[in-house]
Amino acid sequence: MSFAALAMAVAGAGVLVLALTALAVALLPLPPAGRAVVALVGVVATVAAMGLTSRRITDRAIRAEYGEEPGGQAERPADDGLG
């Protein structure tokens, strides 16, 4: 998987969550302070969604490229202490 595909997926997740946040702020009958809270929660959710998407796609790319678990070493036999 290329970095361009990774960037597109992360940006797509961000746009989707921001669009949902904008809809919630526009359509919910809340006072201005309530709208500010909804907007803040939406921004935090956007960052979380983008981070989760980035991590999942990067992990998949690592496994596809190197055949190993992300963030770790390739699979090694268990050390049973027999030498």
C-alpha positions as CSV (number, residue, x, y, z in Angstrom):
1,M,0.0,0.0,0.0
2,S,1.4,3.4,-0.9
3,F,1.7,6.4,1.2
4,A,-0.8,8.2,-1.1
5,A,-3.4,5.6,-0.3
6,L,-2.7,5.9,3.4
7,A,-3.0,9.7,3.2
8,M,-6.3,9.4,1.3
9,A,-7.8,7.0,3.8
10,V,-6.8,9.2,6.8
11,A,-8.1,12.3,5.1
12,G,-11.3,10.6,4.2
13,A,-11.8,9.5,7.8
14,G,-11.2,13.1,8.9
15,V,-13.6,14.6,6.4
16,L,-16.3,12.1,7.3
17,V,-16.2,12.8,11.0
18,L,-15.9,16.6,10.5
19,A,-19.0,16.4,8.2
20,L,-20.9,14.5,10.9
21,T,-19.8,17.1,13.4
22,A,-21.0,20.0,11.2
23,L,-24.4,18.3,10.8
24,A,-24.7,17.8,14.5
25,V,-23.8,21.4,15.3
26,A,-26.2,22.7,12.6
27,L,-29.2,20.5,13.3
28,L,-29.2,20.0,17.1
29,P,-31.3,22.6,18.9
30,L,-28.6,23.6,21.4
31,P,-27.6,26.9,22.9
32,P,-24.3,28.4,21.7
33,A,-22.4,26.8,24.6
34,G,-23.8,23.4,23.7
35,R,-22.9,23.8,20.1
36,A,-19.3,24.7,21.2
37,V,-19.1,21.5,23.3
38,V,-20.5,19.4,20.3
39,A,-17.9,21.0,18.0
40,L,-15.1,20.3,20.4
41,V,-16.1,16.7,20.9
42,G,-16.3,16.4,17.1
43,V,-12.8,17.8,16.6
44,V,-11.4,15.3,19.2
45,A,-13.3,12.5,17.5
46,T,-11.9,13.5,14.2
47,V,-8.3,13.3,15.5
48,A,-9.1,9.9,17.0
49,A,-10.6,8.6,13.8
50,M,-7.7,9.8,11.7
51,G,-5.2,8.2,14.1
52,L,-7.1,4.9,14.2
53,T,-7.3,4.8,10.5
54,S,-3.6,5.6,10.1
55,R,-2.6,2.9,12.6
56,R,-4.8,0.2,11.0
57,I,-3.7,0.9,7.5
58,T,0.0,1.2,8.4
59,D,-0.2,-2.1,10.3
60,R,-1.8,-3.8,7.3
61,A,0.9,-2.4,5.0
62,I,3.7,-3.6,7.3
63,R,2.2,-7.1,7.4
64,A,1.8,-7.1,3.6
65,E,5.3,-5.8,2.9
66,Y,7.4,-7.7,5.5
67,G,5.2,-10.5,6.7
68,E,5.7,-9.6,10.3
69,E,3.6,-8.1,13.1
70,P,3.6,-4.4,13.3
71,G,5.7,-2.8,16.0
72,G,7.5,-6.0,16.7
73,Q,10.0,-8.5,15.4
74,A,9.2,-11.2,13.0
75,E,7.8,-14.3,14.5
76,R,10.4,-16.3,16.5
77,P,10.2,-19.7,17.9
78,A,9.3,-19.8,21.6
79,D,12.2,-20.2,24.0
80,D,11.4,-23.3,26.0
81,G,14.7,-23.1,28.0
82,L,16.1,-26.4,26.6
83,G,19.0,-24.7,25.0
